[in-house]
Amino acid sequence: MAVTKHKKIAQNDRALKAMLASAGCALLAGLPTQSRAAELDNWDFDTAALIYAEGDSRVSAFEPVVNATRNFDSETKLNLKLAFDTLTGASPNGATPSDQAQTFARPSGKGSYTTSAGDQPLDDTFRDSRGAFSATWSAPLGRDWAYSAGGYLSSEHDYQSLGANGTLSRYLNQKNTTLTFGLNLSADSLNPEGGLPVGLSRAPVPGSSTFSTDLSNSRDGSSDNKQIVDVVLGVTQVIDRKTLMQFNYSLSSSSGYLNDPYKIVSVIDDNAGANYGGNFVKDGSNLYLYEKRPDSRLKHALFWQGKRQLDNGDIVDLSYRFMFDDWGVNSHTVDLKYRWDLGKHYIEPQLRLYTQSAADFYQRYVTSSDYQALDEVSADYRLGDLDTYTLGFRYGYRLSQDSELYTRVSFYQQASSGDSGFGKLKDQELYPDTTATMVTVGYRF
């Protein structure tokens, strides 16, 4: 799980991709035997809880999930999922560290917080909770067709999402080949604390003589909307009794308010003098701008996955994803899992590698001589150059054919890079590494 203030960038098409992944063959669930096809008119449950903690006392999260599936026959199912998560900690606000203490207004405009000299500016009042529910119906359409249809909703204090999705699958070659078309529609509403910031407007600084004016000028209403349309085309091929491959192409279109209303950008003084390379002071206070992103985004992604069950029962699972968009972001993801079958026990180590190029409008900071000519800018590290890896380890114990206890521990490391700055800025750590630990405990029955 990507735990951030607005993790909805990847969240809205998750249900669609999950349905498409399951449409091809039972092998994707771990190459089980066909005995479960005979289990009719029963419920399957999967309950789990995730604990997520970033290093340096940053964001932490707790997320319990209940997933229930009613099997009416071997192909007709109703899936219900309920999740609730709470997040606390300190989140980067986008400003650069400085050789002087910095004071920032709370997002609501009421109160302030101060970052010491040399420290990363973090909003330490980060609090959030979210509830989410989804339902999906899957059934056959004759012998060679199948469909699924579903909907979901999620709500937190400043963000609501409502969506519908569906897939249509065609079986060929004695059901060894599956062609799938998927569609997801999402309507999201944002109502950030303190109102909706105007992109590139001046962020109010507590104690400045222009605080009230800056606060008023930086807001444009209390809420706005975002729409997302996702289309996925997929083919799943059974190569032999122990080998499966899948290939997907997905297209995602987002429009509306795509800014993060809690992110700002530092304006740095680029004129020679005592403050050269430090925060630019205007009207007696440091100058920060609210970020501004384009109001639309079009993403393309190619995904390949292969699974192979070895003669000893072990399973090798390898996938690769390439994504590119009209913001200039390109990313590559490689995910490798190997499951050792030890009778009632199994262990599954995982290695996930991810690399990303920066968006065209990403800048870690802007300067006093060019900030007035900007059209778009964001200092959000999630849009910068990133290299990450995740090491995971899952252990499972089968209590019976239909029940299992499992746990997964994962360690995440992120490294960012970019322009190292000039003047006083060169002495600051502009791209700190991020680490996180994730622990999941679950029971399937």
C-alpha positions in Angstrom: 0.0 0.0 0.0 1.3 3.5 -0.9 0.5 5.4 2.3 0.2 9.1 1.4 -2.3 11.9 2.0 -3.8 11.4 -1.4 -3.1 7.8 -2.4 -6.1 7.9 -4.8 -3.8 8.3 -7.8 -3.5 4.5 -8.0 -6.5 3.6 -5.8 -9.4 4.2 -8.2 -8.5 1.5 -10.8 -7.4 -1.1 -8.3 -10.8 -3.0 -8.3 -10.8 -3.1 -12.1 -7.3 -4.5 -12.4 -8.1 -7.1 -9.7 -11.2 -8.3 -11.6 -9.2 -8.5 -14.8 -6.4 -10.5 -13.2 -8.9 -13.0 -11.9 -10.8 -13.4 -15.2 -8.2 -15.6 -16.9 -7.6 -18.7 -14.8 -7.4 -20.1 -11.3 -3.7 -20.4 -11.7 -3.3 -16.7 -10.9 -4.5 -17.4 -7.4 -1.6 -19.8 -6.8 -2.2 -22.7 -9.2 -4.6 -24.6 -7.0 -6.3 -27.8 -7.8 -9.8 -28.0 -9.3 -11.4 -29.4 -6.2 -12.7 -26.0 -5.1 -14.9 -25.9 -8.2 -17.1 -28.5 -6.6 -17.7 -26.2 -3.5 -21.1 -24.7 -4.2 -23.3 -22.3 -2.3 -20.8 -21.3 0.4 -18.9 -18.3 1.8 -15.2 -17.8 1.7 -13.7 -15.2 4.0 -10.3 -13.5 4.0 -9.5 -11.2 6.9 -6.3 -9.3 7.3 -4.7 -6.3 9.1 -1.8 -4.2 7.7 0.5 -2.1 9.9 2.6 0.4 8.0 5.4 2.6 9.5 7.8 5.0 7.8 11.2 5.8 9.3 12.0 9.0 11.2 8.6 8.9 12.8 6.8 9.9 9.6 3.6 8.4 8.4 2.2 5.3 10.1 -1.0 3.4 9.2 -3.3 0.6 10.4 -5.7 -1.0 8.0 -8.0 -3.9 8.7 -9.8 -5.5 5.7 -12.6 -8.1 5.5 -13.1 -9.8 2.1 -16.1 -12.1 1.7 -17.1 -14.2 -1.3 -20.4 -16.1 -1.8 -20.0 -19.0 -4.2 -23.3 -19.8 -5.9 -21.7 -22.2 -8.3 -18.3 -22.7 -9.8 -18.5 -19.5 -11.8 -21.1 -17.3 -10.2 -19.9 -15.3 -7.2 -20.6 -12.2 -5.1 -17.6 -10.5 -3.6 -17.9 -8.0 -0.8 -15.0 -6.0 0.7 -14.8 -3.7 3.6 -11.7 -1.7 4.7 -10.9 0.9 7.2 -7.6 2.7 7.7 -6.2 5.3 10.0 -3.1 7.3 9.3 -1.0 9.5 11.6 2.4 11.1 11.7 4.3 13.8 9.8 4.1 14.3 6.0 6.5 16.4 3.8 4.8 19.7 2.8 7.1 20.2 -0.3 9.2 23.1 1.0 13.0 22.8 1.1 15.0 22.6 4.3 16.8 25.9 5.2 19.7 27.2 7.3 17.0 29.0 9.3 13.9 27.9 11.2 10.8 28.0 9.1 7.2 28.5 10.2 4.2 27.3 8.2 0.5 27.9 8.6 -1.7 24.8 9.2 -3.8 23.8 6.1 -6.9 25.2 7.8 -5.2 28.6 8.2 -5.6 28.3 12.0 -2.4 27.7 14.0 1.2 27.0 12.8 4.1 24.6 13.1 7.8 25.3 13.0 10.7 23.4 11.3 14.1 23.7 12.8 17.1 24.8 10.7 18.4 22.0 8.5 15.3 19.8 9.0 12.9 18.6 6.4 9.6 20.6 6.6 7.0 18.1 7.8 3.5 18.8 8.8 3.3 16.9 12.1 -0.5 17.2 12.4 -1.1 14.6 9.7 -4.2 12.7 10.7 -6.7 10.8 8.5 -9.1 7.9 8.5 -10.9 6.3 5.6 -13.7 3.8 5.2 -14.2 1.9 1.9 -16.7 -0.7 0.7 -16.9 -2.5 -2.7 -19.1 -5.2 -4.2 -18.6 -7.3 -7.3 -20.9 -9.8 -9.0 -19.3 -12.3 -11.4 -21.2 -14.8 -13.6 -21.0 -16.7 -16.9 -22.9 -15.7 -20.1 -23.3 -19.0 -21.8 -20.4 -21.4 -22.3 -17.9 -19.0 -23.8 -18.5 -15.6 -22.1 -18.4 -14.2 -18.6 -18.9 -10.9 -17.0 -18.5 -9.0 -13.7 -20.0 -5.8 -12.5 -19.3 -3.9 -9.3 -19.2 -0.6 -7.5 -17.2 1.0 -4.6 -17.2 4.0 -2.4 -14.7 5.4 0.1 -14.9 8.4 2.4 -12.5 10.4 4.5 -12.9 13.8 6.1 -11.6 15.6 3.0 -12.0 13.2 0.1 -14.8 11.0 -1.2 -14.8 8.6 -4.1 -17.6 6.8 -5.8 -17.1 4.4 -8.7 -18.5 1.6 -10.9 -16.6 -1.0 -12.9 -17.2 -4.1 -15.0 -15.4 -6.7 -17.2 -16.5 -8.8 -20.1 -14.5 -12.0 -20.9 -14.5 -14.3 -23.9 -13.1 -17.8 -23.7 -11.4 -19.4 -26.6 -9.4 -22.6 -27.3 -11.3 -24.7 -24.8 -11.0 -22.0 -22.2 -7.2 -22.0 -22.4 -7.3 -18.4 -23.8 -9.3 -15.6 -22.2 -9.8 -12.2 -23.8 -11.0 -9.5 -21.3 -12.2 -5.9 -21.6 -12.6 -3.9 -18.4 -14.0 -0.4 -17.7 -13.8 1.7 -14.5 -15.5 5.0 -13.9 -14.8 7.1 -10.8 -16.1 10.4 -9.5 -14.1 11.9 -6.7 -14.8 15.0 -4.5 -12.2 17.0 -2.6 -13.0 19.3 0.2 -9.6 20.1 1.8 -9.1 21.7 5.2 -9.3 25.5 5.0 -10.7 25.5 1.5 -9.3 24.9 -2.0 -5.9 26.5 -2.7 -5.3 28.4 -5.9 -2.4 26.9 -7.8 0.8 29.2 -7.7 -0.9 31.6 -5.2 1.2 32.7 -2.2 0.9 30.4 0.8 0.2 32.5 3.9 3.0 32.6 6.5 2.0 33.1 10.1 3.2 36.4 11.6 3.6 38.2 8.3 2.0 41.5 7.7 0.1 40.2 4.7 -1.2 36.9 6.3 -4.9 37.7 6.2 -4.7 39.0 2.6 -2.6 36.0 1.5 -5.0 33.5 3.1 -8.0 35.1 1.4 -6.3 35.4 -2.0 -5.1 31.8 -1.9 -8.5 30.2 -1.7 -11.1 29.6 -4.4 -14.1 27.8 -2.8 -14.3 24.9 -0.5 -14.4 21.9 -2.8 -13.8 20.6 -6.3 -14.1 17.4 -8.3 -12.0 14.8 -10.2 -13.1 12.2 -12.8 -11.3 9.1 -13.8 -11.9 6.7 -16.6 -9.9 3.5 -16.8 -9.9 1.0 -19.7 -8.1 -2.3 -19.6 -7.6 -4.9 -22.4 -6.2 -8.2 -21.4 -5.3 -11.7 -22.7 -4.6 -14.7 -20.5 -3.1 -17.8 -22.0 -2.7 -21.2 -20.4 0.6 -22.5 -21.9 0.4 -25.9 -20.3 -1.0 -27.5 -17.2 1.6 -25.7 -15.0 2.3 -22.5 -16.9 0.2 -19.3 -17.3 0.9 -16.0 -18.9 -1.1 -12.8 -19.0 -0.7 -9.5 -20.9 -2.7 -6.3 -20.2 -2.8 -2.9 -21.7 -4.5 -0.1 -19.7 -5.4 3.4 -20.4 -6.3 5.8 -17.6 -7.7 9.3 -18.1 -8.0 11.8 -15.2 -9.5 15.3 -15.3 -10.5 18.0 -12.9 -8.7 19.1 -9.8 -5.5 17.1 -9.7 -3.4 19.2 -7.4 -2.5 18.1 -3.9 -4.0 20.9 -1.8 -1.5 20.4 1.0 1.7 20.7 -1.0 3.8 23.9 -1.4 7.0 25.0 -3.2 9.8 27.1 -1.8 10.9 30.2 -3.7 14.7 30.6 -3.4 16.7 33.8 -3.6 19.0 33.6 -6.7 20.5 37.1 -6.3 24.0 37.6 -4.9 24.0 38.7 -1.3 23.7 37.5 2.2 20.7 35.3 1.5 22.0 33.9 -1.9 20.6 30.4 -2.2 18.3 30.8 0.8 14.6 31.4 1.1 13.4 34.4 -0.9 12.0 37.1 1.5 9.1 39.1 0.2 7.1 41.7 2.3 9.1 40.6 5.3 8.5 36.9 5.2 9.5 33.8 3.3 7.7 33.2 0.0 6.1 29.8 -0.7 3.7 28.9 -3.5 0.9 26.4 -3.6 1.6 23.7 -6.3 -0.2 23.6 -9.6 -0.5 20.6 -11.8 -2.2 20.1 -15.2 -6.0 19.6 -15.0 -5.8 16.4 -17.0 -3.6 13.3 -17.2 -3.5 10.4 -19.6 -1.6 7.3 -18.6 -0.7 4.2 -20.6 0.5 1.0 -19.0 1.7 -2.4 -20.4 1.7 -5.3 -18.0 3.0 -8.9 -18.4 2.9 -11.7 -15.8 4.1 -15.3 -16.0 3.5 -18.1 -13.5 5.1 -21.5 -13.5 4.5 -24.4 -11.1 7.7 -26.5 -10.8 7.7 -30.3 -10.6 8.2 -30.1 -6.8 5.1 -27.9 -6.4 7.0 -24.6 -6.0 5.6 -21.6 -7.9 7.6 -18.9 -9.7 5.7 -15.6 -10.3 7.4 -12.9 -12.4 5.7 -9.7 -13.6 6.8 -6.5 -15.4 4.9 -3.2 -15.9 5.8 -0.2 -18.0 3.9 3.0 -17.6 4.2 6.4 -19.4 1.9 9.5 -19.4 1.5 13.0 -20.8 3.1 14.5 -17.7 6.4 13.1 -18.7 6.5 10.3 -16.1 7.9 6.9 -17.2 8.2 4.0 -14.8 9.3 0.4 -14.8 8.3 -2.2 -12.2 9.7 -5.7 -11.8 8.1 -8.0 -9.3 9.5 -11.5 -8.5 8.0 -14.1 -6.1 9.0 -17.7 -5.3 6.7 -19.9 -3.3 8.2 -22.9 -1.6 5.6 -25.6 -0.9 6.4 -27.3 2.4 3.2 -29.4 2.8 1.0 -27.5 5.3 3.5 -24.7 5.3 4.8 -22.4 2.6 7.2 -19.5 2.4 7.3 -16.9 -0.3 10.0 -14.3 -0.6 9.4 -11.3 -2.8 11.6 -8.7 -4.6 10.0 -5.6 -6.2 12.1 -3.0 -8.1 10.6 0.3 -9.2 12.2 3.2 -11.1 10.5 6.4 -12.2 11.4 9.6 -14.1 10.3 13.0 -13.0 7.2 14.8 -14.3 7.9 17.7 -16.7 6.7 20.3 -14.2 8.5 18.8 -11.2 11.0 21.2 -9.5 12.4 20.8 -6.0 12.3 24.5 -5.7 11.8 27.7 -7.9 13.9 30.9 -7.9 13.0 34.5 -7.3 13.7 35.4 -10.9 11.5 32.8 -12.6 8.6 32.0 -10.2 6.3 34.6 -11.7 6.6 33.1 -15.2 5.6 29.6 -14.1 2.5 27.8 -15.5 2.8 24.6 -13.5 5.0 23.3 -10.8 5.1 20.7 -8.0 7.8 19.8 -5.5 6.0 16.6 -4.5 8.7 13.9 -4.3 6.1 11.3 -5.6 6.4 13.1 -9.0 10.3 13.3 -9.0 13.0 10.8 -10.0 12.6 7.8 -7.8 14.3 4.4 -7.4 12.7 2.0 -4.9 12.9 -1.6 -3.9 10.8 -3.8 -1.6 11.9 -7.0 0.1 9.1 -9.1 1.3 8.6 -12.4 3.0 5.3 -14.3 3.4 4.7 -17.3 5.5 1.5 -19.4 5.4 0.1 -22.3 7.4 -2.8 -24.3 6.0 -5.1 -25.4 8.8 -7.2 -27.3 6.3 -7.9 -27.3 2.6 -10.1 -24.2 3.0 -8.4 -22.3 5.8 -5.0 -20.7 6.2 -3.1 -18.4 8.5 -0.6 -16.1 6.9 1.7 -13.2 7.6 3.9 -11.0 5.4 6.7 -8.7 6.4 8.1 -6.2 3.8 10.8 -3.6 3.9 10.7 -0.6 1.6 13.5 1.7 0.6 13.1 4.8 -1.6 15.9 7.0 -3.0 15.2 10.3 -4.8 17.5 12.4 -6.9 17.6 15.7 -8.8 19.1 19.2 -8.9 21.4 19.7 -5.9 20.8 23.4 -5.7 23.1 26.4 -5.4 24.5 28.7 -2.7 23.2 27.9 0.8 20.9 25.3 -0.7 23.8 23.0 -1.5 24.3 22.5 2.3 20.8 21.1 2.7 19.5 17.5 2.1 17.0 18.1 -0.7 16.3 14.4 -1.4 16.2 12.4 1.8 15.7 8.6 1.5 12.5 7.1 2.7 12.2 3.8 4.5 9.1 1.9 5.6 8.2 -1.4 7.2 4.9 -3.2 6.5 3.5 -6.2 8.4 0.3 -8.0 7.4 -1.4 -10.7 9.4 -4.4 -12.6 7.9 -6.7 -15.5 8.2 -8.5 -17.1 5.3 -11.4 -19.6 5.8 
